[in-house]
Amino acid sequence: MKFETQIAISAKRVGKFSQMSPEPHTVWLCAGCGVAYLPAPAVDYESSEYRTFVDGGDSVEEFHRLHDAEQAEKLVILGTADLRATVLMDVAVCFSVVEHVSEPLALLQDIRRLPPPGSCLLLSTPKPRDIMLELLPDDYAAFFYRVVVHTWYFDADSIRNATSLAGFADASGSFAHRVDLWNAILWLRDRQPTGRGRLEISPAVFRGMPEANGRSDYLYCACVNA
């Protein structure tokens, strides 16, 4: 890949929301496929230090409290009804992983070796073509790009390119926007995160638009092991 400088940001998250890096960091953009790269030191993702660094605690209960609500959407995207109706269907799942590893193409190639040809890979990742980054390119970028935590940032085109290089075919993408209207309004007012679910209005009122035009903050990709 040929990287060119995208933007130098004076402060970025280095863990949970309140932790910011005092040094500037450069996010690099591949001139060919569009994937963004944020260099970071090696991380032991299995350590309790990393979990505390990201979530503020390393207990199983704290992890469940923070992340259990996210699982229902993933099950809908996965299509559990189809899995129950299909005998011996092979599916590899890789949710919110590819952005963390040092060599995402090697990860995808390793996954491809596991299930047989014709099986399906479903993966997900945060994506940088996000409406909030367009509205607040400086303030939101310092929150969105996460030093140490996320090394790679894929959009729909770059994840299709990566899966194709790894040997998968027929990649299709879908978009999910996890930020509700209240959060977006207060970001525009305060230039900082405030949480979600504080406005009694259907999430679809705001989320439908960025999901429809590919400007969501999250991406799902399904492809076939060729």
C-alpha positions, -999 to +999 in steps of 0.1 A: +000+000+000+011+035-007+003+058+022-001+096+020-007+120+049-043+126+056-044+148+087-023+155+118-045+158+149-033+175+181-052+153+205-067+119+203-082+093+226-058+068+240-084+047+259-117+055+274-135+088+266-117+110+291-082+100+282-065+121+255-030+121+241-010+153+245+011+147+215+000+151+178-005+120+158-007+115+121-034+094+105-022+080+071-044+073+042-037+047+015-038+064-019-050+032-036-077+016-014-085+044+010-079+025+043-066+048+071-037+038+094-028+051+128+006+038+140+006+025+175+029+004+198+021-033+202-007-041+226-015-072+247-052-074+242-055-103+266-041-083+296-063-068+323-044-036+318-057-032+283-093-038+294-090-013+322-074+012+298-103+010+274-133+003+296-122+016+330-123-019+345-114-055+337-142-075+353-165-097+332-195-079+348-182-045+336-176-058+301-211-072+300-226-039+313-209-019+285-213-043+256-242-066+260-266-042+244-246-042+212-251-079+206-287-079+196-280-059+165-252-082+155-275-112+158-300-095+136-273-088+110-261-124+112-295-137+106-300-164+132-333-175+116-314-184+084-288-203+104-314-224+122-331-232+089-298-243+072-282-276+080-244-275+086-240-240+074-204-227+079-200-191+090-169-173+103-177-142+124-152-114+131-169-085+149-149-054+158-115-071+155-099-062+121-093-026+132-072-038+162-046-062+146-013-051+132-018-071+100-055-072+090-048-089+056-030-117+074-059-121+098-084-124+069-061-149+052-060-170+084-098-169+087-102-181+051-082-212+058-106-224+085-141-230+069-145-248+036-151-231+002-185-216-002-187-207+035-195-172+047-175-145+065-193-118+084-172-090+098-178-056+113-157-025+120-160+012+129-157+033+097-143+068+091-168+080+065-190+091+093-215+120+092-202+133+126-166+135+112-180+155+083-199+179+106-171+183+131-138+173+113-115+186+141-133+180+174-149+147+164-117+133+148-098+138+181-125+116+197-129+091+169-093+081+162-080+061+191-043+057+197-033+022+208-069+009+206-076+011+168-048+009+142-068+005+110-099+024+097-118+007+069-146+021+047-168+000+024-144+001-005-113-006+015-128-036+034-140-050+001-105-047-013-090-063+018-114-093+017-108-097-020-070-098-015-075-124+012-094-146-013-130-139-004-156-130-031-190-115-035-185-089-007-215-069+003-218-042+029-244-027+051-243+003+074-253+009+111-252+042+128-249+038+166-251+075+175-286+088+182-301+123+176-295+136+211-259+127+211-254+144+177-271+176+188-250+179+219-219+171+200-226+201+178-233+223+208-206+211+233-179+195+210-177+165+234-194+132+240-225+132+262-240+097+259-269+083+241-306+077+247-314+109+265-340+122+240-373+104+237-374+101+200-371+071+177-335+063+168-346+058+132-354+096+129-316+103+128-299+070+121-318+062+089-302+090+069-265+081+075-272+044+071-290+051+038-261+070+022-231+052+037-222+079+062-227+058+093-201+051+120-202+013+117-199-011+088-209-048+083-194-068+054-205-103+043-184-123+018-179-158+005-149-181+009-140-186-027 
